[in-house]
């Protein structure tokens, strides 16, 4: 499930915000890129028109 917010780096590695704020220090351990908040996916349904 993806109920929690997540962060993402420029190489699209995703982590939960708790890990990013804690042990990862807002850095991606894979590519050392900066982790930023990923926009949450919103259910798109009949909102337009
Ligand atoms: Zn990365």
mmCIF file of the protein (N, C-alpha, C, O) and its ligand, coordinates in Angstrom:
data_MODEL
# 
_entry.id   MODEL 
# 
loop_
_entity.id 
_entity.type 
_entity.pdbx_number_of_molecules 
1 polymer     1 
2 non-polymer 1 
# 
_entity_poly.entity_id                      1 
_entity_poly.type                           'polypeptide(L)' 
_entity_poly.nstd_linkage                   no 
_entity_poly.nstd_monomer                   no 
_entity_poly.pdbx_seq_one_letter_code       
;(UNK)(UNK)(UNK)(UNK)(UNK)(UNK)(UNK)(UNK)(UNK)(UNK)(UNK)(UNK)(UNK)(UNK)(UNK)(UNK)
(UNK)(UNK)(UNK)(UNK)(UNK)(UNK)(UNK)(UNK)(UNK)(UNK)(UNK)(UNK)(UNK)(UNK)(UNK)(UNK)
(UNK)(UNK)(UNK)(UNK)(UNK)(UNK)(UNK)(UNK)(UNK)(UNK)(UNK)(UNK)(UNK)(UNK)(UNK)(UNK)
(UNK)
;
_entity_poly.pdbx_seq_one_letter_code_can   XXXXXXXXXXXXXXXXXXXXXXXXXXXXXXXXXXXXXXXXXXXXXXXXX 
_entity_poly.pdbx_strand_id                 A 
# 
loop_
_entity_poly_seq.entity_id 
_entity_poly_seq.num 
_entity_poly_seq.mon_id 
_entity_poly_seq.hetero 
1 1  UNK n 
1 2  UNK n 
1 3  UNK n 
1 4  UNK n 
1 5  UNK n 
1 6  UNK n 
1 7  UNK n 
1 8  UNK n 
1 9  UNK n 
1 10 UNK n 
1 11 UNK n 
1 12 UNK n 
1 13 UNK n 
1 14 UNK n 
1 15 UNK n 
1 16 UNK n 
1 17 UNK n 
1 18 UNK n 
1 19 UNK n 
1 20 UNK n 
1 21 UNK n 
1 22 UNK n 
1 23 UNK n 
1 24 UNK n 
1 25 UNK n 
1 26 UNK n 
1 27 UNK n 
1 28 UNK n 
1 29 UNK n 
1 30 UNK n 
1 31 UNK n 
1 32 UNK n 
1 33 UNK n 
1 34 UNK n 
1 35 UNK n 
1 36 UNK n 
1 37 UNK n 
1 38 UNK n 
1 39 UNK n 
1 40 UNK n 
1 41 UNK n 
1 42 UNK n 
1 43 UNK n 
1 44 UNK n 
1 45 UNK n 
1 46 UNK n 
1 47 UNK n 
1 48 UNK n 
1 49 UNK n 
# 
loop_
_struct_asym.id 
_struct_asym.entity_id 
A 1 
B 2 
# 
loop_
_chem_comp.id 
_chem_comp.type 
_chem_comp.mon_nstd_flag 
UNK 'L-peptide linking' . 
ZN  non-polymer         . 
# 
_pdbx_entity_nonpoly.entity_id   2 
_pdbx_entity_nonpoly.name        ? 
_pdbx_entity_nonpoly.comp_id     ZN 
# 
_pdbx_nonpoly_scheme.asym_id         B 
_pdbx_nonpoly_scheme.entity_id       2 
_pdbx_nonpoly_scheme.mon_id          ZN 
_pdbx_nonpoly_scheme.ndb_seq_num     1 
_pdbx_nonpoly_scheme.pdb_seq_num     101 
_pdbx_nonpoly_scheme.auth_seq_num    101 
_pdbx_nonpoly_scheme.pdb_mon_id      ZN 
_pdbx_nonpoly_scheme.auth_mon_id     ZN 
_pdbx_nonpoly_scheme.pdb_strand_id   A 
_pdbx_nonpoly_scheme.pdb_ins_code    . 
# 
loop_
_atom_site.group_PDB 
_atom_site.id 
_atom_site.type_symbol 
_atom_site.label_atom_id 
_atom_site.label_alt_id 
_atom_site.label_comp_id 
_atom_site.label_asym_id 
_atom_site.label_entity_id 
_atom_site.label_seq_id 
_atom_site.pdbx_PDB_ins_code 
_atom_site.Cartn_x 
_atom_site.Cartn_y 
_atom_site.Cartn_z 
_atom_site.occupancy 
_atom_site.B_iso_or_equiv 
_atom_site.pdbx_formal_charge 
_atom_site.auth_seq_id 
_atom_site.auth_comp_id 
_atom_site.auth_asym_id 
_atom_site.auth_atom_id 
_atom_site.pdbx_PDB_model_num 
ATOM   1   N  N  . UNK A 1 1  ? 0.832   -1.214 0.000   1.00 0.00 ? 1   UNK A N  1 
ATOM   2   C  CA . UNK A 1 1  ? 0.000   0.000  0.000   1.00 0.00 ? 1   UNK A CA 1 
ATOM   3   C  C  . UNK A 1 1  ? 0.858   1.251  0.000   1.00 0.00 ? 1   UNK A C  1 
ATOM   4   O  O  . UNK A 1 1  ? 1.992   1.247  0.478   1.00 0.00 ? 1   UNK A O  1 
ATOM   5   N  N  . UNK A 1 2  ? 0.309   2.300  -0.532  1.00 0.00 ? 2   UNK A N  1 
ATOM   6   C  CA . UNK A 1 2  ? 1.059   3.545  -0.579  1.00 0.00 ? 2   UNK A CA 1 
ATOM   7   C  C  . UNK A 1 2  ? 0.292   4.641  0.125   1.00 0.00 ? 2   UNK A C  1 
ATOM   8   O  O  . UNK A 1 2  ? 0.021   5.697  -0.446  1.00 0.00 ? 2   UNK A O  1 
ATOM   9   N  N  . UNK A 1 3  ? -0.047  4.380  1.351   1.00 0.00 ? 3   UNK A N  1 
ATOM   10  C  CA . UNK A 1 3  ? -0.825  5.371  2.083   1.00 0.00 ? 3   UNK A CA 1 
ATOM   11  C  C  . UNK A 1 3  ? 0.067   6.480  2.620   1.00 0.00 ? 3   UNK A C  1 
ATOM   12  O  O  . UNK A 1 3  ? -0.381  7.603  2.847   1.00 0.00 ? 3   UNK A O  1 
ATOM   13  N  N  . UNK A 1 4  ? 1.335   6.144  2.819   1.00 0.00 ? 4   UNK A N  1 
ATOM   14  C  CA . UNK A 1 4  ? 2.238   7.146  3.372   1.00 0.00 ? 4   UNK A CA 1 
ATOM   15  C  C  . UNK A 1 4  ? 2.820   8.025  2.283   1.00 0.00 ? 4   UNK A C  1 
ATOM   16  O  O  . UNK A 1 4  ? 2.848   7.677  1.103   1.00 0.00 ? 4   UNK A O  1 
ATOM   17  N  N  . UNK A 1 5  ? 3.269   9.149  2.722   1.00 0.00 ? 5   UNK A N  1 
ATOM   18  C  CA . UNK A 1 5  ? 3.957   10.016 1.783   1.00 0.00 ? 5   UNK A CA 1 
ATOM   19  C  C  . UNK A 1 5  ? 5.332   9.446  1.492   1.00 0.00 ? 5   UNK A C  1 
ATOM   20  O  O  . UNK A 1 5  ? 5.904   8.712  2.298   1.00 0.00 ? 5   UNK A O  1 
ATOM   21  N  N  . UNK A 1 6  ? 5.840   9.791  0.352   1.00 0.00 ? 6   UNK A N  1 
ATOM   22  C  CA . UNK A 1 6  ? 7.135   9.268  -0.028  1.00 0.00 ? 6   UNK A CA 1 
ATOM   23  C  C  . UNK A 1 6  ? 7.989   10.388 -0.597  1.00 0.00 ? 6   UNK A C  1 
ATOM   24  O  O  . UNK A 1 6  ? 7.504   11.453 -0.981  1.00 0.00 ? 6   UNK A O  1 
ATOM   25  N  N  . UNK A 1 7  ? 9.285   10.095 -0.633  1.00 0.00 ? 7   UNK A N  1 
ATOM   26  C  CA . UNK A 1 7  ? 10.195  11.026 -1.276  1.00 0.00 ? 7   UNK A CA 1 
ATOM   27  C  C  . UNK A 1 7  ? 10.855  10.314 -2.439  1.00 0.00 ? 7   UNK A C  1 
ATOM   28  O  O  . UNK A 1 7  ? 10.892  9.084  -2.495  1.00 0.00 ? 7   UNK A O  1 
ATOM   29  N  N  . UNK A 1 8  ? 11.369  11.093 -3.354  1.00 0.00 ? 8   UNK A N  1 
ATOM   30  C  CA . UNK A 1 8  ? 11.938  10.510 -4.561  1.00 0.00 ? 8   UNK A CA 1 
ATOM   31  C  C  . UNK A 1 8  ? 13.172  11.283 -4.961  1.00 0.00 ? 8   UNK A C  1 
ATOM   32  O  O  . UNK A 1 8  ? 13.251  12.496 -4.763  1.00 0.00 ? 8   UNK A O  1 
ATOM   33  N  N  . UNK A 1 9  ? 14.141  10.574 -5.529  1.00 0.00 ? 9   UNK A N  1 
ATOM   34  C  CA . UNK A 1 9  ? 15.332  11.262 -6.010  1.00 0.00 ? 9   UNK A CA 1 
ATOM   35  C  C  . UNK A 1 9  ? 15.233  11.418 -7.520  1.00 0.00 ? 9   UNK A C  1 
ATOM   36  O  O  . UNK A 1 9  ? 14.262  10.979 -8.137  1.00 0.00 ? 9   UNK A O  1 
ATOM   37  N  N  . UNK A 1 10 ? 16.221  12.032 -8.096  1.00 0.00 ? 10  UNK A N  1 
ATOM   38  C  CA . UNK A 1 10 ? 16.141  12.318 -9.525  1.00 0.00 ? 10  UNK A CA 1 
ATOM   39  C  C  . UNK A 1 10 ? 16.244  11.051 -10.365 1.00 0.00 ? 10  UNK A C  1 
ATOM   40  O  O  . UNK A 1 10 ? 15.919  11.055 -11.553 1.00 0.00 ? 10  UNK A O  1 
ATOM   41  N  N  . UNK A 1 11 ? 16.694  9.978  -9.747  1.00 0.00 ? 11  UNK A N  1 
ATOM   42  C  CA . UNK A 1 11 ? 16.743  8.707  -10.461 1.00 0.00 ? 11  UNK A CA 1 
ATOM   43  C  C  . UNK A 1 11 ? 15.547  7.825  -10.139 1.00 0.00 ? 11  UNK A C  1 
ATOM   44  O  O  . UNK A 1 11 ? 15.501  6.638  -10.464 1.00 0.00 ? 11  UNK A O  1 
ATOM   45  N  N  . UNK A 1 12 ? 14.585  8.458  -9.487  1.00 0.00 ? 12  UNK A N  1 
ATOM   46  C  CA . UNK A 1 12 ? 13.330  7.786  -9.184  1.00 0.00 ? 12  UNK A CA 1 
ATOM   47  C  C  . UNK A 1 12 ? 13.455  6.652  -8.169  1.00 0.00 ? 12  UNK A C  1 
ATOM   48  O  O  . UNK A 1 12 ? 12.674  5.701  -8.190  1.00 0.00 ? 12  UNK A O  1 
ATOM   49  N  N  . UNK A 1 13 ? 14.422  6.759  -7.300  1.00 0.00 ? 13  UNK A N  1 
ATOM   50  C  CA . UNK A 1 13 ? 14.422  5.870  -6.150  1.00 0.00 ? 13  UNK A CA 1 
ATOM   51  C  C  . UNK A 1 13 ? 13.456  6.486  -5.147  1.00 0.00 ? 13  UNK A C  1 
ATOM   52  O  O  . UNK A 1 13 ? 13.510  7.686  -4.878  1.00 0.00 ? 13  UNK A O  1 
ATOM   53  N  N  . UNK A 1 14 ? 12.590  5.676  -4.608  1.00 0.00 ? 14  UNK A N  1 
ATOM   54  C  CA . UNK A 1 14 ? 11.628  6.216  -3.660  1.00 0.00 ? 14  UNK A CA 1 
ATOM   55  C  C  . UNK A 1 14 ? 11.864  5.665  -2.261  1.00 0.00 ? 14  UNK A C  1 
ATOM   56  O  O  . UNK A 1 14 ? 12.242  4.507  -2.087  1.00 0.00 ? 14  UNK A O  1 
ATOM   57  N  N  . UNK A 1 15 ? 11.639  6.503  -1.290  1.00 0.00 ? 15  UNK A N  1 
ATOM   58  C  CA . UNK A 1 15 ? 11.781  6.105  0.108   1.00 0.00 ? 15  UNK A CA 1 
ATOM   59  C  C  . UNK A 1 15 ? 10.657  6.744  0.891   1.00 0.00 ? 15  UNK A C  1 
ATOM   60  O  O  . UNK A 1 15 ? 10.063  7.732  0.460   1.00 0.00 ? 15  UNK A O  1 
ATOM   61  N  N  . UNK A 1 16 ? 10.375  6.175  2.035   1.00 0.00 ? 16  UNK A N  1 
ATOM   62  C  CA . UNK A 1 16 ? 9.365   6.813  2.873   1.00 0.00 ? 16  UNK A CA 1 
ATOM   63  C  C  . UNK A 1 16 ? 9.988   8.025  3.550   1.00 0.00 ? 16  UNK A C  1 
ATOM   64  O  O  . UNK A 1 16 ? 11.205  8.111  3.715   1.00 0.00 ? 16  UNK A O  1 
ATOM   65  N  N  . UNK A 1 17 ? 9.147   8.933  3.928   1.00 0.00 ? 17  UNK A N  1 
ATOM   66  C  CA . UNK A 1 17 ? 9.651   10.184 4.486   1.00 0.00 ? 17  UNK A CA 1 
ATOM   67  C  C  . UNK A 1 17 ? 10.374  9.959  5.807   1.00 0.00 ? 17  UNK A C  1 
ATOM   68  O  O  . UNK A 1 17 ? 11.296  10.698 6.153   1.00 0.00 ? 17  UNK A O  1 
ATOM   69  N  N  . UNK A 1 18 ? 9.958   8.952  6.531   1.00 0.00 ? 18  UNK A N  1 
ATOM   70  C  CA . UNK A 1 18 ? 10.611  8.674  7.812   1.00 0.00 ? 18  UNK A CA 1 
ATOM   71  C  C  . UNK A 1 18 ? 12.062  8.273  7.609   1.00 0.00 ? 18  UNK A C  1 
ATOM   72  O  O  . UNK A 1 18 ? 12.948  8.731  8.331   1.00 0.00 ? 18  UNK A O  1 
ATOM   73  N  N  . UNK A 1 19 ? 12.300  7.425  6.634   1.00 0.00 ? 19  UNK A N  1 
ATOM   74  C  CA . UNK A 1 19 ? 13.673  7.020  6.340   1.00 0.00 ? 19  UNK A CA 1 
ATOM   75  C  C  . UNK A 1 19 ? 14.474  8.210  5.832   1.00 0.00 ? 19  UNK A C  1 
ATOM   76  O  O  . UNK A 1 19 ? 15.626  8.406  6.219   1.00 0.00 ? 19  UNK A O  1 
ATOM   77  N  N  . UNK A 1 20 ? 13.868  8.983  4.982   1.00 0.00 ? 20  UNK A N  1 
ATOM   78  C  CA . UNK A 1 20 ? 14.578  10.113 4.387   1.00 0.00 ? 20  UNK A CA 1 
ATOM   79  C  C  . UNK A 1 20 ? 14.970  11.138 5.442   1.00 0.00 ? 20  UNK A C  1 
ATOM   80  O  O  . UNK A 1 20 ? 16.077  11.677 5.423   1.00 0.00 ? 20  UNK A O  1 
ATOM   81  N  N  . UNK A 1 21 ? 14.058  11.394 6.349   1.00 0.00 ? 21  UNK A N  1 
ATOM   82  C  CA . UNK A 1 21 ? 14.333  12.393 7.382   1.00 0.00 ? 21  UNK A CA 1 
ATOM   83  C  C  . UNK A 1 21 ? 15.267  11.830 8.443   1.00 0.00 ? 21  UNK A C  1 
ATOM   84  O  O  . UNK A 1 21 ? 15.979  12.580 9.110   1.00 0.00 ? 21  UNK A O  1 
ATOM   85  N  N  . UNK A 1 22 ? 15.266  10.502 8.601   1.00 0.00 ? 22  UNK A N  1 
ATOM   86  C  CA . UNK A 1 22 ? 16.086  9.891  9.628   1.00 0.00 ? 22  UNK A CA 1 
ATOM   87  C  C  . UNK A 1 22 ? 17.440  9.453  9.120   1.00 0.00 ? 22  UNK A C  1 
ATOM   88  O  O  . UNK A 1 22 ? 18.322  10.285 8.908   1.00 0.00 ? 22  UNK A O  1 
ATOM   89  N  N  . UNK A 1 23 ? 17.618  8.156  8.921   1.00 0.00 ? 23  UNK A N  1 
ATOM   90  C  CA . UNK A 1 23 ? 18.934  7.586  8.590   1.00 0.00 ? 23  UNK A CA 1 
ATOM   91  C  C  . UNK A 1 23 ? 19.490  8.076  7.251   1.00 0.00 ? 23  UNK A C  1 
ATOM   92  O  O  . UNK A 1 23 ? 20.707  8.122  7.069   1.00 0.00 ? 23  UNK A O  1 
ATOM   93  N  N  . UNK A 1 24 ? 18.648  8.426  6.355   1.00 0.00 ? 24  UNK A N  1 
ATOM   94  C  CA . UNK A 1 24 ? 19.158  8.797  5.034   1.00 0.00 ? 24  UNK A CA 1 
ATOM   95  C  C  . UNK A 1 24 ? 19.583  10.260 4.958   1.00 0.00 ? 24  UNK A C  1 
ATOM   96  O  O  . UNK A 1 24 ? 20.310  10.656 4.047   1.00 0.00 ? 24  UNK A O  1 
ATOM   97  N  N  . UNK A 1 25 ? 19.128  11.056 5.915   1.00 0.00 ? 25  UNK A N  1 
ATOM   98  C  CA . UNK A 1 25 ? 19.499  12.472 5.934   1.00 0.00 ? 25  UNK A CA 1 
ATOM   99  C  C  . UNK A 1 25 ? 19.116  13.167 4.638   1.00 0.00 ? 25  UNK A C  1 
ATOM   100 O  O  . UNK A 1 25 ? 19.834  14.036 4.145   1.00 0.00 ? 25  UNK A O  1 
ATOM   101 N  N  . UNK A 1 26 ? 17.996  12.777 4.108   1.00 0.00 ? 26  UNK A N  1 
ATOM   102 C  CA . UNK A 1 26 ? 17.460  13.390 2.887   1.00 0.00 ? 26  UNK A CA 1 
ATOM   103 C  C  . UNK A 1 26 ? 18.403  13.280 1.709   1.00 0.00 ? 26  UNK A C  1 
ATOM   104 O  O  . UNK A 1 26 ? 18.466  14.155 0.844   1.00 0.00 ? 26  UNK A O  1 
ATOM   105 N  N  . UNK A 1 27 ? 19.135  12.179 1.700   1.00 0.00 ? 27  UNK A N  1 
ATOM   106 C  CA . UNK A 1 27 ? 20.007  11.886 0.556   1.00 0.00 ? 27  UNK A CA 1 
ATOM   107 C  C  . UNK A 1 27 ? 19.715  10.474 0.091   1.00 0.00 ? 27  UNK A C  1 
ATOM   108 O  O  . UNK A 1 27 ? 19.465  9.587  0.907   1.00 0.00 ? 27  UNK A O  1 
ATOM   109 N  N  . UNK A 1 28 ? 19.744  10.264 -1.191  1.00 0.00 ? 28  UNK A N  1 
ATOM   110 C  CA . UNK A 1 28 ? 19.537  8.926  -1.702  1.00 0.00 ? 28  UNK A CA 1 
ATOM   111 C  C  . UNK A 1 28 ? 20.802  8.101  -1.499  1.00 0.00 ? 28  UNK A C  1 
ATOM   112 O  O  . UNK A 1 28 ? 21.881  8.508  -1.931  1.00 0.00 ? 28  UNK A O  1 
ATOM   113 N  N  . UNK A 1 29 ? 20.682  6.960  -0.854  1.00 0.00 ? 29  UNK A N  1 
ATOM   114 C  CA . UNK A 1 29 ? 21.844  6.124  -0.587  1.00 0.00 ? 29  UNK A CA 1 
ATOM   115 C  C  . UNK A 1 29 ? 22.373  5.457  -1.857  1.00 0.00 ? 29  UNK A C  1 
ATOM   116 O  O  . UNK A 1 29 ? 23.510  4.984  -1.879  1.00 0.00 ? 29  UNK A O  1 
ATOM   117 N  N  . UNK A 1 30 ? 21.590  5.418  -2.872  1.00 0.00 ? 30  UNK A N  1 
ATOM   118 C  CA . UNK A 1 30 ? 22.003  4.770  -4.118  1.00 0.00 ? 30  UNK A CA 1 
ATOM   119 C  C  . UNK A 1 30 ? 22.796  5.723  -5.010  1.00 0.00 ? 30  UNK A C  1 
ATOM   120 O  O  . UNK A 1 30 ? 23.858  5.369  -5.523  1.00 0.00 ? 30  UNK A O  1 
ATOM   121 N  N  . UNK A 1 31 ? 22.282  6.902  -5.185  1.00 0.00 ? 31  UNK A N  1 
ATOM   122 C  CA . UNK A 1 31 ? 22.931  7.825  -6.126  1.00 0.00 ? 31  UNK A CA 1 
ATOM   123 C  C  . UNK A 1 31 ? 23.358  9.120  -5.447  1.00 0.00 ? 31  UNK A C  1 
ATOM   124 O  O  . UNK A 1 31 ? 23.893  10.014 -6.103  1.00 0.00 ? 31  UNK A O  1 
ATOM   125 N  N  . UNK A 1 32 ? 23.129  9.231  -4.145  1.00 0.00 ? 32  UNK A N  1 
ATOM   126 C  CA . UNK A 1 32 ? 23.501  10.421 -3.390  1.00 0.00 ? 32  UNK A CA 1 
ATOM   127 C  C  . UNK A 1 32 ? 22.778  11.665 -3.839  1.00 0.00 ? 32  UNK A C  1 
ATOM   128 O  O  . UNK A 1 32 ? 23.196  12.790 -3.563  1.00 0.00 ? 32  UNK A O  1 
ATOM   129 N  N  . UNK A 1 33 ? 21.703  11.442 -4.525  1.00 0.00 ? 33  UNK A N  1 
ATOM   130 C  CA . UNK A 1 33 ? 20.931  12.599 -4.984  1.00 0.00 ? 33  UNK A CA 1 
ATOM   131 C  C  . UNK A 1 33 ? 20.049  13.146 -3.876  1.00 0.00 ? 33  UNK A C  1 
ATOM   132 O  O  . UNK A 1 33 ? 19.864  12.520 -2.832  1.00 0.00 ? 33  UNK A O  1 
ATOM   133 N  N  . UNK A 1 34 ? 19.528  14.292 -4.123  1.00 0.00 ? 34  UNK A N  1 
ATOM   134 C  CA . UNK A 1 34 ? 18.653  14.904 -3.143  1.00 0.00 ? 34  UNK A CA 1 
ATOM   135 C  C  . UNK A 1 34 ? 17.281  14.264 -3.201  1.00 0.00 ? 34  UNK A C  1 
ATOM   136 O  O  . UNK A 1 34 ? 16.756  13.968 -4.275  1.00 0.00 ? 34  UNK A O  1 
ATOM   137 N  N  . UNK A 1 35 ? 16.713  14.057 -2.027  1.00 0.00 ? 35  UNK A N  1 
ATOM   138 C  CA . UNK A 1 35 ? 15.376  13.483 -1.975  1.00 0.00 ? 35  UNK A CA 1 
ATOM   139 C  C  . UNK A 1 35 ? 14.349  14.590 -1.774  1.00 0.00 ? 35  UNK A C  1 
ATOM   140 O  O  . UNK A 1 35 ? 14.461  15.421 -0.872  1.00 0.00 ? 35  UNK A O  1 
ATOM   141 N  N  . UNK A 1 36 ? 13.374  14.571 -2.622  1.00 0.00 ? 36  UNK A N  1 
ATOM   142 C  CA . UNK A 1 36 ? 12.320  15.572 -2.500  1.00 0.00 ? 36  UNK A CA 1 
ATOM   143 C  C  . UNK A 1 36 ? 10.977  14.869 -2.371  1.00 0.00 ? 36  UNK A C  1 
ATOM   144 O  O  . UNK A 1 36 ? 10.843  13.692 -2.705  1.00 0.00 ? 36  UNK A O  1 
ATOM   145 N  N  . UNK A 1 37 ? 10.021  15.580 -1.899  1.00 0.00 ? 37  UNK A N  1 
ATOM   146 C  CA . UNK A 1 37 ? 8.713   14.965 -1.707  1.00 0.00 ? 37  UNK A CA 1 
ATOM   147 C  C  . UNK A 1 37 ? 8.051   14.649 -3.027  1.00 0.00 ? 37  UNK A C  1 
ATOM   148 O  O  . UNK A 1 37 ? 8.033   15.449 -3.963  1.00 0.00 ? 37  UNK A O  1 
ATOM   149 N  N  . UNK A 1 38 ? 7.526   13.486 -3.058  1.00 0.00 ? 38  UNK A N  1 
ATOM   150 C  CA . UNK A 1 38 ? 6.828   13.074 -4.261  1.00 0.00 ? 38  UNK A CA 1 
ATOM   151 C  C  . UNK A 1 38 ? 5.374   13.506 -4.153  1.00 0.00 ? 38  UNK A C  1 
ATOM   152 O  O  . UNK A 1 38 ? 4.740   13.339 -3.110  1.00 0.00 ? 38  UNK A O  1 
ATOM   153 N  N  . UNK A 1 39 ? 4.858   14.057 -5.227  1.00 0.00 ? 39  UNK A N  1 
ATOM   154 C  CA . UNK A 1 39 ? 3.442   14.434 -5.200  1.00 0.00 ? 39  UNK A CA 1 
ATOM   155 C  C  . UNK A 1 39 ? 2.574   13.217 -4.983  1.00 0.00 ? 39  UNK A C  1 
ATOM   156 O  O  . UNK A 1 39 ? 2.821   12.147 -5.539  1.00 0.00 ? 39  UNK A O  1 
ATOM   157 N  N  . UNK A 1 40 ? 1.582   13.394 -4.187  1.00 0.00 ? 40  UNK A N  1 
ATOM   158 C  CA . UNK A 1 40 ? 0.710   12.263 -3.930  1.00 0.00 ? 40  UNK A CA 1 
ATOM   159 C  C  . UNK A 1 40 ? -0.233  12.016 -5.091  1.00 0.00 ? 40  UNK A C  1 
ATOM   160 O  O  . UNK A 1 40 ? -0.735  12.933 -5.742  1.00 0.00 ? 40  UNK A O  1 
ATOM   161 N  N  . UNK A 1 41 ? -0.439  10.775 -5.307  1.00 0.00 ? 41  UNK A N  1 
ATOM   162 C  CA . UNK A 1 41 ? -1.331  10.415 -6.399  1.00 0.00 ? 41  UNK A CA 1 
ATOM   163 C  C  . UNK A 1 41 ? -2.771  10.566 -5.932  1.00 0.00 ? 41  UNK A C  1 
ATOM   164 O  O  . UNK A 1 41 ? -3.195  9.977  -4.938  1.00 0.00 ? 41  UNK A O  1 
ATOM   165 N  N  . UNK A 1 42 ? -3.491  11.361 -6.669  1.00 0.00 ? 42  UNK A N  1 
ATOM   166 C  CA . UNK A 1 42 ? -4.872  11.599 -6.284  1.00 0.00 ? 42  UNK A CA 1 
ATOM   167 C  C  . UNK A 1 42 ? -5.797  10.872 -7.228  1.00 0.00 ? 42  UNK A C  1 
ATOM   168 O  O  . UNK A 1 42 ? -5.577  10.847 -8.439  1.00 0.00 ? 42  UNK A O  1 
ATOM   169 N  N  . UNK A 1 43 ? -6.796  10.301 -6.686  1.00 0.00 ? 43  UNK A N  1 
ATOM   170 C  CA . UNK A 1 43 ? -7.773  9.607  -7.509  1.00 0.00 ? 43  UNK A CA 1 
ATOM   171 C  C  . UNK A 1 43 ? -8.456  10.618 -8.432  1.00 0.00 ? 43  UNK A C  1 
ATOM   172 O  O  . UNK A 1 43 ? -9.054  11.602 -7.998  1.00 0.00 ? 43  UNK A O  1 
ATOM   173 N  N  . UNK A 1 44 ? -8.336  10.328 -9.696  1.00 0.00 ? 44  UNK A N  1 
ATOM   174 C  CA . UNK A 1 44 ? -8.895  11.244 -10.676 1.00 0.00 ? 44  UNK A CA 1 
ATOM   175 C  C  . UNK A 1 44 ? -10.234 10.709 -11.164 1.00 0.00 ? 44  UNK A C  1 
ATOM   176 O  O  . UNK A 1 44 ? -10.306 9.703  -11.870 1.00 0.00 ? 44  UNK A O  1 
ATOM   177 N  N  . UNK A 1 45 ? -11.236 11.374 -10.789 1.00 0.00 ? 45  UNK A N  1 
ATOM   178 C  CA . UNK A 1 45 ? -12.554 10.874 -11.163 1.00 0.00 ? 45  UNK A CA 1 
ATOM   179 C  C  . UNK A 1 45 ? -13.596 11.975 -11.178 1.00 0.00 ? 45  UNK A C  1 
ATOM   180 O  O  . UNK A 1 45 ? -13.959 12.534 -10.143 1.00 0.00 ? 45  UNK A O  1 
ATOM   181 N  N  . UNK A 1 46 ? -14.045 12.258 -12.326 1.00 0.00 ? 46  UNK A N  1 
ATOM   182 C  CA . UNK A 1 46 ? -15.164 13.193 -12.473 1.00 0.00 ? 46  UNK A CA 1 
ATOM   183 C  C  . UNK A 1 46 ? -14.913 14.526 -11.776 1.00 0.00 ? 46  UNK A C  1 
ATOM   184 O  O  . UNK A 1 46 ? -15.834 15.149 -11.248 1.00 0.00 ? 46  UNK A O  1 
ATOM   185 N  N  . UNK A 1 47 ? -13.649 14.952 -11.783 1.00 0.00 ? 47  UNK A N  1 
ATOM   186 C  CA . UNK A 1 47 ? -13.365 16.250 -11.182 1.00 0.00 ? 47  UNK A CA 1 
ATOM   187 C  C  . UNK A 1 47 ? -13.374 17.339 -12.250 1.00 0.00 ? 47  UNK A C  1 
ATOM   188 O  O  . UNK A 1 47 ? -13.613 18.513 -11.969 1.00 0.00 ? 47  UNK A O  1 
ATOM   189 N  N  . UNK A 1 48 ? -13.113 16.925 -13.447 1.00 0.00 ? 48  UNK A N  1 
ATOM   190 C  CA . UNK A 1 48 ? -13.073 17.894 -14.555 1.00 0.00 ? 48  UNK A CA 1 
ATOM   191 C  C  . UNK A 1 48 ? -14.463 18.291 -15.034 1.00 0.00 ? 48  UNK A C  1 
ATOM   192 O  O  . UNK A 1 48 ? -15.489 17.855 -14.513 1.00 0.00 ? 48  UNK A O  1 
ATOM   193 N  N  . UNK A 1 49 ? -14.438 19.126 -16.036 1.00 0.00 ? 49  UNK A N  1 
ATOM   194 C  CA . UNK A 1 49 ? -15.631 19.645 -16.723 1.00 0.00 ? 49  UNK A CA 1 
ATOM   195 C  C  . UNK A 1 49 ? -15.895 21.094 -16.443 1.00 0.00 ? 49  UNK A C  1 
ATOM   196 O  O  . UNK A 1 49 ? -16.863 21.655 -16.955 1.00 0.00 ? 49  UNK A O  1 
HETATM 197 ZN ZN . ZN  B 2 .  ? 18.634  7.587  -6.168  1.00 0.00 ? 101 ZN  A ZN 1 
# 
